[in-house]
Amino acid sequence: MQTSQKTNILTVRDVCKSFKKDRTQEMLVLKEINFTLNEGEIVALLGKSGSGKSTLLRIIAGLIRPSSGEIVYRGRPVLGPARNISMVFQHFALMPWLTVLQNVELGLEALGVPRDERRTRALKAIDTVGLDGFESALPKELSGGMCQRVGFARAIVVNPDVLLMDEPFSALDVLTADNLRSDLMDLWKDKKTNTNGIIFVTHNIEEAAALADRIIIFNSDPGTIRAELQVELKQPRDDQDQSFRKLVDDIYTLMTTSMTTGAELAGTKYKDIGIGYRLPDIEISELIGLLETVDAEGENGRMDLPELAESTHKDIDELFPLTEVLELMRFGNVSKGDIEINADGRRFVELDILERKKVFAHHLIAYVPLAKHIRRVLDERPGHRADEERFLRELEDHLSEDEAERVLRVAIDWGRYAEIFAYDYNSGSLSLENPS
């Protein structure tokens, strides 16, 4: 929905957020976030998992405080849960022992609304979201889509001025999500609620393109605003329309072009990484599948990212970690919304299983410092063995304890595939018992 005169509802001003990693270290999650929400506007916060989008949404709702900066709602700073801001969560968050009606009434009860009034308002909200007849049902009796409708009813029953939604459709199957998105847009377009602005978090590019008037694209580690895109398409939007497909392609281009580094501008396509780099958590079979798809369906080893996402049925949280590994391993590169595999990538696809392992081992040691470091330590030790705790301690100089464990697990899985070292799960030791 567009308005001729934009009235500011909410301002996010210089927001930063850090969390304690341990006693001495902090992890910066959000850095200097600035944007506004205008009346009659839907804003999408788009980015990969870990970019701080959900954290920002909770800061806007007043559920957590920023480390610095502020949220200003209707001219006043948000210092705690704001009365006129409601939130729909990703995972329903229903009380399993309460009926649909009782779950919807919870917010009104917390506000001190009299029993008869909250019952009337809750019944109206339930009817508005299409759950009339299920007032006495318990959550266990409902499908996932119906549970999320209860979540929407609970959010709108308090007549929010601003509605916040944290990936509200991601836990649903495709058809249910499409249906619920359509119903939400009908409620918005027909002004069946008192909501004047919506901010929603998503990692689904097509969802952002379908719903939003403005899309704010986030970087990761820490979360910063990479780009902002005004959407001029009228509602309802046809996802097969040429203008819609161009919008999706533009978003992919913004998300990939913004990753350009000084090294790439100087003529080098790939970035160097350190031992503490957050290796994406993917399996080698997934990387092989990606390479095979681009090789088979692309033109001369090049493919449009939106087409690849559609062909592989992956959203950005699934696709971008794969393209990141593609670049890390020097099998190809991503730029301006396209993916291109190079000669090494095409050769890797064409080889048999054993030869693939050899090529992967070469690239892994050459381009992933953690794998190279593990292999070097094992080579130098007389018994060619080392405990995984040794490497965890080194990684914890760069990462949180949980993240260090995850990254080491990824490196071990890749190393075992490449047969550059062996790993004993029970003892937690790495060795060269069967080195290539």
C-alpha positions in Angstrom: 0.0 0.0 0.0 1.4 3.4 -1.0 0.4 6.8 0.4 0.8 10.2 -1.2 2.0 11.8 2.0 4.4 9.8 4.1 4.0 10.2 7.9 6.8 8.7 9.9 5.6 6.1 12.5 8.9 4.6 13.7 12.6 5.4 13.4 15.5 3.1 14.0 18.5 5.4 14.8 22.1 4.3 15.0 21.2 0.9 16.6 24.1 -1.4 17.6 23.8 -4.6 19.6 26.5 -6.8 21.1 26.2 -10.0 23.1 28.7 -11.4 25.6 30.7 -14.3 24.1 32.5 -14.8 27.4 33.8 -12.7 30.3 36.2 -10.7 28.2 34.8 -10.8 24.6 31.7 -9.4 23.0 30.1 -10.3 19.7 28.8 -7.4 17.6 25.5 -8.5 16.1 24.1 -5.2 14.7 26.1 -2.2 13.7 24.7 1.4 13.1 21.3 0.4 11.8 19.2 3.4 10.5 15.8 3.4 8.7 12.3 4.6 9.1 8.8 3.1 8.8 6.2 5.3 7.2 2.4 5.2 7.6 0.8 2.8 5.1 4.1 1.0 4.4 5.3 -2.6 4.5 9.0 -2.9 5.0 10.9 -6.2 4.6 14.2 -6.9 6.4 15.9 -9.4 4.1 19.2 -11.3 4.7 20.8 -14.6 5.6 20.4 -16.2 9.0 22.8 -14.6 11.5 22.5 -11.1 10.1 20.7 -9.8 13.2 17.3 -9.3 11.6 15.3 -11.0 14.4 17.4 -9.3 17.1 16.6 -6.0 15.5 12.9 -6.8 15.4 12.9 -7.6 19.2 14.7 -4.3 19.8 12.0 -2.5 17.9 9.3 -4.3 19.9 11.0 -3.2 23.1 11.7 -6.8 24.2 15.5 -6.3 24.4 17.5 -3.1 24.7 20.1 -2.0 22.1 23.7 -1.6 23.2 23.6 1.9 21.7 21.2 3.9 19.5 17.5 4.1 19.9 14.0 3.3 18.6 11.6 6.2 18.3 7.9 5.4 18.0 5.5 8.3 17.3 8.1 10.8 18.6 8.9 8.9 21.8 11.8 6.5 22.6 10.9 2.8 23.0 12.3 1.8 26.4 10.3 -1.4 26.9 7.4 -3.3 25.3 5.4 -0.7 23.4 1.6 -0.8 23.8 0.8 -0.2 20.2 3.4 -2.6 18.7 2.6 -6.3 18.3 4.7 -9.2 17.1 4.0 -12.4 15.3 6.7 -15.0 15.9 8.2 -17.7 13.6 7.2 -20.6 15.8 3.6 -19.9 16.8 4.4 -19.5 20.5 1.0 -20.7 21.6 0.2 -22.0 25.1 -0.6 -25.6 24.4 -3.0 -25.9 27.4 -5.1 -22.9 26.3 -7.8 -22.9 23.6 -7.7 -20.8 20.5 -9.9 -18.2 22.2 -7.9 -18.1 25.4 -4.6 -17.8 23.5 -6.0 -14.8 21.5 -7.2 -13.2 24.7 -3.8 -13.3 26.4 -2.6 -10.0 25.2 -5.8 -8.2 26.1 -5.7 -9.8 29.6 -2.2 -8.5 30.1 -3.5 -5.0 29.2 -6.2 -5.3 31.8 -9.1 -5.3 29.3 -12.4 -6.4 31.0 -13.4 -10.0 30.4 -16.5 -9.3 28.3 -14.7 -6.8 26.1 -11.7 -9.0 25.5 -14.0 -12.0 24.7 -15.8 -9.8 22.0 -12.6 -8.5 20.5 -10.9 -12.0 20.5 -13.9 -13.5 18.7 -13.8 -10.8 16.1 -10.1 -11.3 15.6 -10.5 -15.1 15.2 -13.2 -14.5 12.6 -11.0 -12.0 10.8 -8.2 -14.5 10.3 -10.6 -17.2 9.2 -10.7 -19.4 12.3 -14.4 -19.0 13.2 -15.6 -22.3 14.6 -12.2 -23.3 16.2 -12.5 -21.1 19.3 -12.6 -24.0 21.7 -9.9 -26.0 19.9 -6.5 -26.7 21.5 -3.3 -26.0 19.5 -2.6 -29.8 19.2 -5.9 -30.0 17.1 -4.7 -27.4 14.6 -2.5 -27.6 11.5 0.6 -25.4 11.3 -1.2 -22.9 9.2 -4.1 -22.6 11.6 -1.7 -22.2 14.5 0.0 -19.3 12.7 -3.4 -17.8 12.1 -3.9 -17.9 15.9 -0.6 -16.0 16.2 -1.9 -13.4 13.8 -5.2 -13.1 15.6 -3.4 -12.6 18.9 -1.2 -9.9 17.4 -4.1 -7.9 15.8 -6.6 -8.2 18.6 -4.8 -5.5 20.5 -5.3 -3.1 17.6 -1.6 -2.5 16.9 -0.4 0.6 15.1 2.7 -1.3 14.0 2.8 -5.1 13.3 6.1 -6.9 13.5 6.5 -10.4 11.9 9.5 -12.6 12.4 9.6 -15.0 9.5 5.9 -15.8 10.0 5.6 -18.1 7.0 8.9 -20.0 7.2 7.6 -22.9 9.3 4.8 -23.6 6.9 4.6 -25.7 3.7 4.6 -23.7 0.4 0.8 -23.8 -0.3 -0.2 -22.9 3.3 2.3 -20.1 3.3 1.1 -18.7 0.0 -2.5 -18.9 1.3 -1.7 -17.1 4.5 0.3 -14.4 2.8 -2.6 -13.7 0.4 -5.0 -13.5 3.4 -2.7 -11.1 5.2 -2.5 -8.8 2.2 -6.3 -8.9 1.9 -6.6 -7.8 5.6 -4.0 -5.0 4.9 -5.5 -3.8 1.7 -9.1 -3.8 3.0 -8.1 -2.1 6.3 -9.7 -4.8 8.4 -7.3 -4.0 11.2 -6.0 -0.7 12.7 -2.5 -1.4 11.7 -0.7 1.4 9.9 2.7 -0.1 9.3 4.3 -3.6 9.0 7.9 -4.6 9.4 8.7 -8.3 8.7 11.8 -10.4 8.7 12.5 -12.9 5.9 15.2 -14.8 4.1 12.9 -15.5 1.2 13.6 -13.1 -1.7 10.3 -13.8 -3.5 8.4 -13.3 -0.3 10.0 -9.9 0.2 9.3 -9.0 -3.5 5.6 -10.1 -3.2 4.7 -8.2 0.0 7.0 -5.2 0.6 6.8 -1.6 -0.4 10.5 -1.3 0.6 13.2 -3.9 1.1 16.1 -3.4 3.4 18.9 -5.9 2.6 21.3 -6.9 5.5 25.0 -7.9 5.6 26.2 -10.4 8.1 28.9 -10.5 10.8 27.9 -8.0 12.0 24.5 -7.1 10.7 24.6 -3.8 8.7 22.4 -2.4 6.0 23.8 -3.4 2.6 21.2 -1.8 0.4 17.6 -0.4 0.4 15.2 -0.9 -2.5 11.9 0.9 -3.1 9.3 -1.4 -4.7 6.9 0.4 -7.1 4.9 -2.7 -8.2 1.2 -2.5 -7.4 -0.6 -5.1 -5.4 -1.6 -7.9 -6.0 1.7 -9.0 -7.6 2.0 -11.8 -10.1 5.2 -13.8 -9.4 5.4 -14.7 -13.1 5.1 -11.2 -14.4 8.2 -9.8 -16.1 8.4 -6.8 -13.8 8.2 -9.1 -10.8 11.0 -11.4 -12.1 13.1 -8.3 -12.8 12.6 -7.2 -9.2 13.7 -10.6 -7.9 16.8 -10.5 -10.2 17.6 -6.9 -9.0 17.5 -8.1 -5.4 19.9 -11.0 -6.1 22.1 -8.6 -7.9 22.2 -6.2 -4.9 22.9 -9.0 -2.5 25.8 -10.4 -4.6 27.2 -7.2 -6.0 27.5 -5.7 -2.5 29.9 -8.5 -1.6 32.5 -7.1 -4.0 35.7 -6.5 -2.2 38.7 -4.3 -2.9 40.6 -7.4 -4.0 37.9 -8.1 -6.7 38.1 -4.5 -7.9 41.8 -4.9 -8.3 41.3 -7.9 -10.5 41.2 -10.8 -8.0 37.9 -12.6 -7.8 38.5 -14.3 -4.5 39.1 -13.2 -0.9 41.7 -14.7 1.4 40.4 -16.0 4.7 41.9 -16.7 8.1 41.9 -19.7 10.4 38.9 -18.4 12.3 36.7 -17.9 9.2 33.1 -19.0 9.8 33.0 -21.9 7.3 29.4 -22.5 6.0 27.8 -25.6 7.3 27.2 -27.5 4.1 27.8 -31.1 2.9 30.1 -31.7 0.0 27.3 -33.6 -1.8 25.4 -30.3 -1.8 28.3 -28.5 -3.4 28.6 -31.2 -6.1 24.8 -31.0 -6.8 25.2 -27.2 -7.2 28.1 -27.5 -9.6 26.3 -30.2 -11.6 23.1 -28.1 -11.9 25.0 -25.1 -13.1 27.0 -27.2 -15.5 24.0 -29.0 -16.9 21.4 -26.1 -17.0 23.5 -23.0 -17.4 25.0 -21.5 -20.5 28.8 -22.0 -20.7 28.9 -22.7 -17.0 26.9 -19.5 -16.1 23.5 -19.3 -14.6 21.1 -16.7 -13.2 20.8 -17.0 -9.4 17.0 -16.7 -9.4 16.8 -19.5 -11.9 19.2 -21.6 -9.9 17.1 -21.0 -6.7 14.0 -22.0 -8.6 15.6 -25.1 -10.1 17.0 -26.3 -6.8 14.1 -25.1 -4.6 16.4 -23.2 -2.3 16.0 -19.9 -0.5 19.0 -17.6 0.3 19.7 -19.3 3.6 20.3 -22.6 1.7 21.7 -21.2 -1.6 24.2 -18.5 -0.4 26.2 -20.8 1.9 26.7 -23.1 -1.2 27.8 -20.2 -3.4 30.1 -19.0 -0.6 31.8 -22.4 -0.5 32.0 -22.4 -4.3 34.0 -19.2 -4.1 36.1 -20.4 -1.1 37.2 -23.5 -2.9 37.9 -21.6 -6.1 35.4 -23.6 -8.2 33.6 -20.5 -9.4 32.3 -17.1 -8.5 29.1 -15.1 -7.9 28.6 -11.5 -9.1 25.7 -9.3 -10.1 23.1 -11.9 -9.6 24.8 -14.7 -11.6 26.9 -17.7 -10.7 29.7 -18.9 -12.9 31.8 -22.1 -12.5 35.3 -22.0 -13.7 37.6 -24.6 -15.4 38.4 -26.2 -12.1 34.7 -26.4 -11.2 33.8 -28.0 -14.5 36.7 -30.4 -14.3 35.6 -31.4 -10.7 32.1 -32.2 -12.0 33.4 -34.4 -14.8 35.8 -36.5 -12.6 34.9 -39.9 -11.0 34.6 -40.1 -7.2 38.2 -40.9 -6.4 39.6 -38.2 -8.6 37.1 -35.6 -7.2 38.5 -36.3 -3.8 42.0 -35.6 -4.9 41.0 -32.3 -6.5 39.0 -31.3 -3.5 41.9 -32.2 -1.2 44.2 -29.9 -3.2 41.8 -27.0 -3.1 40.9 -27.6 0.6 44.6 -27.4 1.7 45.3 -24.5 -0.6 42.3 -22.2 0.3 41.0 -23.2 3.7 43.6 -22.2 6.3 42.0 -24.3 9.1 42.2 -27.5 7.1 45.7 -26.7 6.1 46.6 -26.0 9.7 45.2 -29.3 11.0 47.0 -31.2 8.3 50.3 -29.4 9.0 50.1 -30.2 12.8 49.4 -33.8 12.1 52.2 -34.0 9.6 54.7 -32.5 12.1 53.8 -34.6 15.1 55.8 -37.8 15.6 52.7 -39.9 16.1 50.7 -37.9 13.5 47.8 -37.5 16.0 46.2 -34.6 17.8 43.2 -34.1 20.0 40.4 -31.9 18.6 40.5 -29.8 21.8 43.8 -28.4 20.7 42.2 -26.9 17.6 39.1 -25.8 19.5 41.2 -23.7 21.9 42.8 -22.0 18.9 39.4 -21.3 17.3 38.0 -19.9 20.5 40.5 -17.0 20.1 38.4 -15.9 17.2 34.9 -17.4 17.8 32.4 -18.2 20.5 32.6 -21.7 22.0 29.6 -23.0 20.2 30.7 -21.4 16.9 34.2 -22.8 17.3 32.8 -26.3 17.7 30.6 -25.9 14.6 33.4 -24.6 12.4 35.8 -27.4 13.5 33.1 -30.0 12.8 32.7 -28.5 9.3 36.5 -28.6 8.7 36.7 -32.2 9.9 33.8 -33.3 7.7 35.5 -31.7 4.6 38.9 -33.1 5.6 37.5 -36.6 6.0 35.8 -36.4 2.6 39.1 -35.3 1.0 40.9 -38.0 3.0 43.6 -35.6 4.2 43.1 -36.8 7.8 41.1 -39.3 9.8 38.9 -38.6 12.8 37.9 -40.9 15.7 34.5 -39.7 17.1 34.7 -41.6 20.4 38.2 -40.3 21.3 37.9 -36.9 19.6 41.3 -37.4 18.0 42.5 -36.6 14.5 45.2 -38.6 12.8 46.9 -39.6 9.6 46.0 -43.3 9.9 44.8 -43.3 6.3 46.4 -40.2 4.7 46.0 -39.7 1.0 
